[in-house]
């Protein structure tokens, strides 16, 4: 699993998701940015849980969902991609709203660069989750029931 495509994608999702929420959390944020922070932390934790359950092979212990682990992973990835798309949209909007302070000699603290970095990380997360959903759909189409 660690060297397979889904294992690598999950690690990249965890890294990009952590970069997304750490970038937001270290800036001065307000309003709709709370939604983006909620989405990033929620799916970072869910992805971490899926990663370790799959890595340890203990997903069959999950009631009801363990027998459909590949479908659960695909559903998780599609939901994460949809919500990361919305969160990225929020961050792009906030980046544009703070573009006034992107001047060289602007004296006050500004969250423009943090929001710009978060927008890029959010887009990366969106792409990674879509890739992993596509991988899971391909495995399901091939008739495989297992993630690995």
Buried (B, 14 or more C-beta within 10 A) or exposed (E): BEEEEBBBBBBBBBBBBBBBBBBBBEBEBEEBBEBBBEBBBBBBEBBBEBBEBBBEEEBEEBEEBEEBBBBBBBBBBBBBBBBBBBBBBBBBBBBEEBEEEEEEEEEEEBBBBBBBBBBBBBBBBBBBBBBBBBBBBEBBEEEEEEBB
